[in-house]
Structure formats: structure tokens, C-alpha cells
Amino acid sequence: MNDRTEDKPKCLVEVEDKTVLEHQIDTLEALDIPVEQIHVVIGTTGDCWTQESYERIRRIHDDIIINFENMSKGPAFSLRLGVEATTQDQIIILDGDVFVQQEILGSLIESNHRSAIVSKTAKNRGEPGSKVVTNNENVVTDIGKEIQPDRFPWHIYAGIAKIGGDELDALKETLGSENIVGMDVADVLREVSRSKMVSNIVFDDGWVNMNRPEDIKRAGELI
């Protein structure tokens, strides 16, 4: 993906003449999420965060939250800024590099689970991403890139979550700690799942993280 993202963030990678961000916003609006409830958090530090990238994102969506410390504080701090901006009692979290079909996101939103993540079954032990471990009821017991599960297969977190109720309170409490510096979003969800119930919904297809050139082609096939 280096040739595609060297001078722009992954949310601006184009899939069938639309950026990933545009696809995300279109999908959320199609699922009756009001546009004024959609908050886009961006960084400022790094080769991809150019003035051109900022202006293009601003043209796509005008509710932008800027993490001026994205390199030093990491993704969890971006999540904190986004959560602080919302007054909703249930939120949807989408990583900036995830392309997801409307049917998949709609299934998550409409599910009976108050809080849940989307994942896929790992194809092999070396598959990259944040690993997800669940119990027999598909409730998350552990999640993170560095964990070493005892049994295989585990799942791979999609970068898609719905959090509400007590879990949202726990999320806010975790995000309020200075310990989140350097954490990924999955690390924050790990802390929440230690004390609250976060379900795991498995979709082995219908979404893709934009990490390789072939992911762009795969995303196009999902449209």
C-alpha cells in the first residue's frame, strides 16, 4: 500500500471512485445514523497528514476532530477525542482503514447485543491484526495484537465495534486514564472486556482492512 498511502491516510484510499471515508459515511447515513452524529478524528503528524489530505477530508465531512499528538499518544487517544465529542448512549467505532458492507454494519447495529465487536476467523497463526479470544458464548475474554492465545483458531478484530450502556461507561473510564498513551483501540477494548460483557460477532467476509494493494480490489468486489 506504500504507493497508495505515502502521501495520504488510508481513509482516503479510493475504492471504485470513492474514498474509504466516503464509503463509511454513506453506509452510516444509509443506516439512519444522522450525519451530525458522525465524528471523524484525524492526525497531524506523519507524511500522510498533509494540508491536501486535511482539505480533502474537510470536503467530505465537516465535523473533524484533530489529534495534534497522534504520533506520540496513539490511536486510543484519538478514540478518546471522538468519544468526548458525542452525547449518544451508544456509539459505533470504525477504524479509518476499514471498508465494510452495509449489511455487515447493519447487522451489528441491529443485533441484540448492547456492546459487540466484529471479527473474522483467523486463517493461520501468523495472520496479522488484533487477536480475539472468546468463551463458549462468543463473549470476548481477551483481545490485542500481542496476546498469545492457548487455542487456535482465534479471531481477528475488524476495527468495527458497537459500545453502549455500562460498557460505554467503562470505555470512557479507561480512556480517561493517562495509561492509554501508545495503546491501540483493541487494547482499550481489552480493558473494557475484563469487567464488562462485549460480544463477538463473526463475519468472515463483507469487510476488509486496507493494508495491501489487493485489499483495494477485494473491497471493490464487495460493492
C-alpha positions in Angstrom: 0.0 0.0 0.0 3.0 2.3 0.2 2.5 3.7 -3.3 -1.2 4.4 -2.4 -0.8 5.9 1.0 2.7 7.5 1.1 1.1 11.0 0.9 -2.4 10.3 2.2 -4.1 8.4 5.1 -5.7 5.1 4.4 -9.2 6.7 4.8 -8.5 8.5 1.5 -7.6 5.4 -0.5 -10.1 5.1 -3.3 -12.4 2.1 -3.9 -14.5 2.4 -7.1 -14.0 6.2 -7.4 -14.9 6.9 -3.7 -12.6 7.1 -0.7 -12.9 4.7 2.1 -14.1 7.6 4.3 -16.9 8.4 1.8 -18.0 4.8 1.7 -18.1 4.7 5.6 -20.2 7.9 5.8 -22.5 6.8 3.0 -23.0 3.5 4.8 -23.7 5.1 8.2 -26.2 7.5 6.7 -27.9 4.6 4.8 -28.3 3.0 8.3 -30.1 6.1 9.6 -27.1 7.5 11.5 -27.6 11.3 11.3 -24.6 13.0 9.7 -24.3 15.4 12.6 -23.6 12.4 14.9 -20.6 11.3 12.8 -17.2 12.5 14.1 -14.0 12.0 12.1 -10.8 12.0 14.0 -7.6 12.8 12.1 -3.9 13.3 13.0 -1.4 16.0 12.1 1.9 14.3 12.4 3.3 11.9 9.7 3.9 12.0 6.0 0.3 11.2 5.1 -1.2 14.1 7.1 -0.7 16.8 4.5 -2.6 20.0 4.0 -4.1 18.5 0.9 -5.3 15.4 2.9 -6.8 17.7 5.5 -8.7 19.8 2.9 -10.0 16.7 1.1 -11.3 15.2 4.3 -12.9 18.5 5.2 -14.7 18.5 1.8 -16.0 15.0 2.6 -17.2 15.7 6.1 -17.0 19.0 8.1 -17.2 17.5 11.6 -13.4 16.9 12.0 -11.6 16.4 15.3 -7.9 16.8 15.2 -5.5 14.8 17.3 -2.4 17.0 17.4 -0.5 14.3 19.2 -1.3 11.3 17.0 2.2 10.0 16.8 3.1 10.4 20.5 -0.2 9.3 22.0 -1.6 6.9 19.5 -5.0 5.6 18.3 -6.5 5.3 21.8 -6.1 9.0 22.3 -7.9 9.6 19.0 -10.7 7.4 20.3 -10.9 9.5 23.5 -11.3 12.7 21.5 -14.1 11.1 19.4 -15.9 9.8 22.4 -15.7 13.1 24.2 -17.4 14.7 21.3 -20.5 12.5 21.4 -23.5 12.7 23.7 -25.0 9.4 22.4 -25.6 6.5 24.8 -24.4 4.0 22.2 -21.6 4.5 19.7 -20.1 2.9 16.6 -16.4 2.8 16.3 -14.9 2.4 12.8 -11.1 2.3 12.2 -10.2 4.7 9.4 -8.9 1.9 7.1 -11.9 -0.5 7.2 -14.2 -0.9 4.3 -17.5 -2.6 5.4 -20.6 -3.6 3.6 -23.9 -2.0 4.8 -25.3 -5.4 5.6 -22.5 -6.2 8.0 -22.6 -2.9 9.8 -26.4 -3.0 9.9 -26.3 -6.5 11.5 -24.0 -5.2 14.2 -26.2 -2.1 14.9 -29.5 -4.1 14.9 -28.1 -7.0 17.0 -29.5 -7.5 20.5 -26.0 -7.1 21.9 -25.6 -3.9 23.8 -21.9 -4.0 23.0 -20.1 -6.1 20.4 -17.2 -6.2 18.0 -16.9 -7.6 14.5 -14.2 -10.1 13.7 -13.3 -12.9 11.3 -11.8 -16.4 11.9 -8.0 -16.4 11.6 -6.8 -18.4 8.7 -3.4 -19.2 10.2 -1.4 -18.5 13.4 0.6 -15.8 11.7 -2.3 -13.7 10.4 -1.7 -10.0 11.3 -4.1 -8.0 13.4 -5.5 -7.9 16.8 -6.4 -11.4 18.0 -9.8 -12.0 19.7 -10.4 -14.8 22.2 -13.9 -15.7 23.3 -15.7 -18.1 25.6 -18.4 -20.6 24.5 -21.0 -17.8 24.5 -18.9 -15.7 22.0 -18.1 -13.1 24.7 -14.7 -11.5 24.4 -12.3 -12.7 27.1 -9.1 -11.2 25.5 -8.1 -9.0 22.6 -4.9 -7.5 21.3 -2.0 -7.8 18.9 0.4 -9.1 21.5 -1.7 -11.7 23.3 -0.8 -15.3 22.8 -4.0 -17.4 22.9 -3.7 -21.1 24.0 -6.0 -22.4 21.4 -6.4 -21.9 17.6 -8.3 -20.7 15.7 -8.9 -17.4 17.3 -10.5 -14.4 15.6 -9.1 -11.2 14.1 -10.7 -7.8 15.1 -12.2 -5.9 12.2 -11.8 -2.4 13.6 -15.6 -2.2 13.9 -17.4 -2.1 17.3 -20.7 -1.0 18.9 -20.4 0.1 22.6 -23.2 1.2 24.9 -24.6 1.1 28.4 -22.2 0.0 31.2 -19.6 -0.9 28.6 -19.6 2.7 27.3 -19.1 3.9 30.9 -16.2 1.6 31.2 -14.8 2.7 27.9 -14.9 6.3 29.0 -13.3 5.5 32.3 -10.5 3.6 30.5 -10.0 6.4 28.0 -9.7 8.9 30.9 -6.6 7.3 32.1 -3.1 8.5 31.2 -2.2 4.9 30.7 -3.8 4.9 27.3 -0.8 6.6 25.7 0.5 4.3 23.0 -2.5 2.0 23.1 -4.4 0.7 20.1 -8.2 0.7 20.2 -8.1 -3.1 20.7 -6.1 -2.5 23.9 -8.8 -0.2 25.2 -11.5 -2.8 24.3 -9.4 -5.4 26.2 -9.7 -3.3 29.4 -13.4 -2.9 28.9 -13.9 -6.7 28.3 -12.2 -7.5 31.5 -15.0 -6.2 33.6 -18.0 -5.9 31.2 -19.6 -8.1 28.5 -18.5 -7.4 24.9 -19.9 -9.9 22.4 -18.0 -11.1 19.3 -19.9 -11.3 16.0 -18.1 -13.2 13.3 -18.3 -12.2 9.7 -15.6 -13.9 7.6 -16.5 -11.8 4.6 -18.1 -8.4 4.0 -15.3 -6.2 5.3 -11.6 -5.6 4.6 -8.8 -3.6 6.2 -6.9 -1.6 3.6 -3.4 -2.9 4.3 -2.3 -4.3 0.9 -2.9 -3.4 -2.8 -5.0 -6.5 -3.2 -7.3 -5.2 -0.4 -8.4 -2.4 -2.7 -9.5 -4.9 -5.3 -11.2 -7.0 -2.7 -13.1 -4.0 -1.3 -14.3 -3.2 -4.9 -15.7 -6.7 -5.2 -17.7 -6.1 -2.0 -19.6 -3.1 -3.5 
